[in-house]
Amino acid sequence: MAMRRALKQRTGRRQLIALETELLAELRALKNRVPHLAGGLVASMDGLLIVHDTHDTEPEGLAAMTAASLGLAQRLADATGQGEFRESLVRGENGYVATYAAGPVCVLTVLAHPDVNVGRLHLESRRSAQRIGTLLAGPTPRPPLPHDDPSA
């Protein structure tokens, strides 16, 4: 809720609804681009759910578990000198769970069936994570123009 509250304070209710709609559209577009993708979610780094497109998984619990695994992945990357966290992949008997950094404060987590093309999963999910990070960062402020200066 803190992440959602922060977004709401920054954007306003209508803009927050539009942002959630765009994020959900990005999740669905990713699902359309990657065959055998089961769903996904966007969460804050501390495990707060922002949006999800998951059907067989409880999204709040998945967001919280993502944060827990993210903490370990970040420590592992740091301890081995690999730099900032970018992504992690867990392969289970029944499929994959992949998490990607989506800007400085959020992550994209996707669930895929075992027959997914992992290369395609990475390629498309990285692109989506970048777009999601851009959406969450908000519009880039334009530089002031000379006629904006009241002292001129």
C-alpha positions as CSV (number, residue, x, y, z in Angstrom):
1,M,0.0,0.0,0.0
2,A,2.9,2.4,0.7
3,M,4.0,2.2,-3.0
4,R,0.5,2.7,-4.2
5,R,0.1,5.6,-1.9
6,A,3.3,7.1,-3.1
7,L,2.2,6.7,-6.7
8,K,-1.2,8.2,-5.9
9,Q,0.4,11.2,-4.2
10,R,2.7,11.7,-7.2
11,T,0.1,11.2,-9.9
12,G,-3.4,11.8,-8.7
13,R,-6.3,9.3,-8.8
14,R,-7.1,9.5,-12.6
15,Q,-3.4,9.3,-13.5
16,L,-3.0,6.3,-11.1
17,I,-5.8,4.5,-12.8
18,A,-4.3,5.2,-16.2
19,L,-0.9,4.1,-14.9
20,E,-2.3,0.8,-13.6
21,T,-4.1,0.3,-16.9
22,E,-0.9,0.8,-18.9
23,L,1.1,-1.5,-16.6
24,L,-1.6,-4.2,-16.9
25,A,-1.6,-3.7,-20.7
26,E,2.2,-4.2,-20.7
27,L,1.8,-7.5,-18.7
28,R,-0.8,-8.7,-21.2
29,A,1.2,-7.7,-24.2
30,L,4.2,-9.6,-22.8
31,K,2.0,-12.7,-22.3
32,N,0.9,-12.4,-26.0
33,R,4.5,-12.1,-27.2
34,V,5.9,-15.0,-25.2
35,P,4.2,-18.4,-25.9
36,H,3.8,-20.5,-22.7
37,L,3.9,-17.5,-20.4
38,A,1.4,-18.1,-17.6
39,G,1.2,-14.6,-16.1
40,G,3.1,-11.9,-14.3
41,L,3.0,-9.1,-11.8
42,V,4.7,-5.8,-11.0
43,A,5.7,-5.2,-7.3
44,S,7.8,-2.9,-5.3
45,M,11.2,-4.1,-4.2
46,D,9.8,-4.5,-0.7
47,G,7.0,-6.9,-1.9
48,L,4.0,-4.7,-2.3
49,L,1.8,-5.7,-5.2
50,I,1.1,-2.9,-7.8
51,V,-0.6,-4.9,-10.6
52,H,-0.9,-8.5,-11.7
53,D,-2.1,-10.8,-14.4
54,T,-2.0,-14.1,-12.6
55,H,-4.8,-16.6,-12.4
56,D,-3.6,-19.7,-10.5
57,T,-1.3,-17.9,-8.1
58,E,-2.1,-15.7,-5.1
59,P,-0.5,-12.4,-6.3
60,E,0.1,-10.8,-2.9
61,G,1.9,-13.8,-1.6
62,L,4.0,-14.0,-4.8
63,A,4.9,-10.4,-4.6
64,A,6.1,-10.9,-1.0
65,M,8.1,-14.0,-1.9
66,T,9.6,-12.1,-4.8
67,A,10.9,-9.5,-2.4
68,A,12.4,-12.2,-0.2
69,S,14.2,-13.9,-3.1
70,L,15.2,-10.5,-4.4
71,G,17.0,-9.6,-1.2
72,L,19.0,-12.8,-1.4
73,A,19.7,-12.3,-5.1
74,Q,20.9,-8.7,-4.4
75,R,23.2,-9.9,-1.6
76,L,24.6,-12.7,-3.8
77,A,25.3,-10.4,-6.7
78,D,27.0,-7.9,-4.3
79,A,29.0,-10.5,-2.5
80,T,30.4,-11.9,-5.8
81,G,31.1,-8.5,-7.3
82,Q,28.5,-8.8,-10.0
83,G,27.0,-5.3,-9.4
84,E,23.3,-4.3,-9.1
85,F,20.5,-6.9,-9.4
86,R,19.2,-7.2,-12.9
87,E,17.3,-10.5,-13.0
88,S,16.9,-13.9,-11.6
89,L,15.5,-17.2,-12.9
90,V,14.2,-20.2,-11.0
91,R,13.5,-23.4,-12.9
92,G,11.2,-25.8,-11.2
93,E,9.8,-29.1,-12.3
94,N,6.6,-27.5,-13.6
95,G,8.1,-24.3,-15.1
96,Y,9.9,-21.0,-14.4
97,V,9.7,-18.0,-12.2
98,A,11.8,-15.1,-13.5
99,T,12.2,-11.7,-11.9
100,Y,13.6,-8.6,-13.6
101,A,14.5,-5.1,-12.2
102,A,11.9,-2.6,-13.5
103,G,13.5,0.7,-12.7
104,P,15.1,1.5,-9.3
105,V,12.2,0.5,-7.0
106,C,10.1,-2.1,-8.8
107,V,10.3,-5.6,-10.2
108,L,8.6,-7.6,-12.9
109,T,8.0,-11.2,-12.0
110,V,6.7,-13.7,-14.6
111,L,5.6,-17.3,-14.5
112,A,6.2,-19.6,-17.4
113,H,5.4,-23.2,-18.4
114,P,8.3,-25.7,-18.7
115,D,8.2,-25.6,-22.5
116,V,8.8,-21.8,-22.8
117,N,11.6,-20.6,-24.9
118,V,13.9,-19.2,-22.1
119,G,15.8,-17.0,-24.6
120,R,12.5,-15.4,-25.8
121,L,11.3,-15.1,-22.2
122,H,14.4,-13.1,-21.2
123,L,14.4,-11.0,-24.4
124,E,10.8,-9.9,-24.1
125,S,10.7,-9.7,-20.3
126,R,13.7,-7.4,-20.3
127,R,12.0,-5.1,-22.8
128,S,8.8,-5.1,-20.7
129,A,10.7,-4.4,-17.5
130,Q,12.4,-1.5,-19.1
131,R,9.0,-0.1,-20.3
132,I,7.5,-0.7,-16.9
133,G,10.4,1.1,-15.2
134,T,9.8,4.1,-17.6
135,L,6.1,4.1,-16.9
136,L,6.7,4.1,-13.1
137,A,9.3,6.8,-13.3
138,G,6.6,9.1,-14.8
139,P,7.0,11.7,-17.5
140,T,10.5,13.2,-17.9
141,P,10.4,16.9,-17.0
142,R,11.3,19.1,-19.9
143,P,14.2,21.5,-19.5
144,P,13.2,25.1,-18.9
145,L,12.9,27.2,-22.0
146,P,14.3,30.8,-22.1
147,H,10.8,32.3,-22.1
148,D,10.0,30.3,-18.9
149,D,12.4,32.5,-16.9
150,P,10.4,35.2,-15.1
151,S,13.5,37.3,-14.6
152,A,14.3,37.5,-18.3
